[in-house]
Amino acid sequence: MNILVGISAVPDTTTKISFVENNTKFNTEGVQFIINPYDELALTKALEITEAQGGEVTIITVGDASVEPVMRKALAIGAQKAIRVNTVAKDGMHAAQCIKDAIAGQSYDLILTGRESIDYNGGQVAGILSEMLDMSLINVVTSIEVNDGKVTAVRDIDGGRETVEASLPCVLSAQKELCEPRIPNMRGIMQARMKPLEVVEPSVDYSATNYDSYELPAEKGSVKLIEANNAEELIDLLRTEKKLI
Amino acid sequence: MVFVLVESEEGKIKKYSQEALTYGADLAAATGSSCAAIAIGEDTDTSDLGNYGADKVYHVTGSGLEAFSPGGYATAVADVVSNNGGNYVIVSGSYTGKSVAPKAAVKLNAALATGVVAMTDGNSIRKTCFSNKAFSKVSMSGDVKVITVVPNSYEIKSYDKAGSVESVSTDVGSSVKTKSISIDKVKGKIPLTEAELVVSAGRGLKGPENWGMIEELADVLGAATACSKPVSDMDWRPHSEHVGQTGITIKPNLYIAVGISGAIQHLAGVSSSKVICVINTDPEAPFFKAADYGIVGDAFEIVPKLLARAKELKAS
């Protein structure tokens, strides 16, 4: 069982977001980068599967050299090897194309990644890769089981869940609840330094979208405080002022 | 031409698909084009789609479309769009839409933008990024553009369009690579992602046994229930209720937060809500800064008062 896990390096969840260069670039100053939380679940699940059934987990990241510490952490958690495509992805289509080209000639039974990254929130790469590679897709999954060349997964649907079966090879994207993320131990951290991290150059430099500018959400006006003694007034205000109830 | 994939449940067009149609009709008007709906499956009721903004409806049925599959649906959509000279494909950011849009974009060799909350013009959109902590203006190039619209971002408008239906019979069987084994719908509850009103609670409730009043308040208001990350991590509530940066992102019309302090990760998931009410014992809780209404006080005293008043109003 060979599994490829897409890993994205994203700002830590506590990051206060700001922009520079006239609001055209994300301000990375002082920002701690982490493995995208959903990708971390995908990685852990991949390790659980290969530990039970044998095989190897390869991680792939599209990014410049600054993402390598995050990749080393993924290796420390347990992935066997890593591939870095040396470019900054412009969008999901670009990232997926880079991944597709980088793994040409290799074969994976499963490709796992997070359901979206918490920076650009595209949620695109899994779907695009499945189409480009002619693999089956099960998106936003909370459970994965692999048996006899088949994968059975539970995916979120609007208003519930669906159990879906697909033949291998299959692309799946991880949703919370898939597993508990692992924390690297000292041995893992030591071993990670010796594990292969291959850098490949991108074959494409094209994307059909461009992030022109950024802005922060409008500040809320000041909060209207209601006395605890008259708490029920809130219900009246929601009805009369906001017409919500 | 602008194409909009519409989804239905038990034949009825989903609210978020009506929103996507409004987006499509607005985009068609802005670009001097017309708007066509793509409805998939035998049991979709296509009769109202003109009122929701469709000049035309392509009702696609056939082998491989009996149940949802990402491959089957994406092929059906891409075929209709490319056979009829589509320039735009609008899809709701529902779970279905999120599976279909990327695959359809590859098939159509299109630019893809997801998480879209507004149209800027025909060639650019506004989308959420950094998990709702920011927005970005994104320009899109190419002949075909695929856009997924975040539910509850677009006010539904009513139209008086023809919505004439053309039946399309197809066979997408070879694109179907997944098989549905079973579907487990949450019964008797409003799905969180579709809820217009949400009542949410956090650690301030002290234990899972105290959620009765939250569920009751939600029930009386016709709201869905949600919770903070620590609460789902401690298994007081199911993970499916966790809203926040690493949980579900929601933007209901009303979000009532009880006993949630408002950590930056929680705010990321809910800050797009139109009206936010915060109930917390700590007047310094950061959530008050993001709130429209606030009550400083003990949830165990305040929620019963809200509940009593809501019941009174409901009864009158």
Interface residues (C-beta under 8 A of the other chain):
Chain A: P11 T13 T14 T15 K16 I17 F19 F26 P37 Y38 D91 G92 M93 I118 D119 Y120 N121 G122 G123 Q124 V125 A126 G127 I128 S130 E131 M132 M135 S136 L137 I138 N139 V140 T142 T152 R155 D156 I157 D158 G159 G160 R161 E162 T163 V164 E165 A166 S167 K176 E177 A208 T209 N210 Y211 D212 S213 Y214 E215 L216 P217 K220 G221 V223 K224 L225 I226 E227 A228 A231 E232 L234 I235 D236 L237 L238 R239 K242 L244 I245
Chain B: E7 E9 K14 P70 G71 A74 S94 Y95 T96 K98 S99 V100 A101 P102 K103 A105 V106 K107 A110 A111 L112 A113 T114 G115 S124 K127 T128 C129 F130 S131 N132 K133 A134 F135 S136 K137 V138 S139 M140 S141 G142 K177 T178 K179 S180 I181 S182 I183 D184 K185 V186 P191 T193 E194 L197 L221 H239 S240 H242 Q245 T246 G247 N253 L254 I264 Q265 A268 S271 S272 V275 I276 C277 V278 I279 F288 K289 A290 A291 D292 Y293 G294 I295 V296 G297 D298 E301 I302 K305 L306 A308 R309 A310 L313
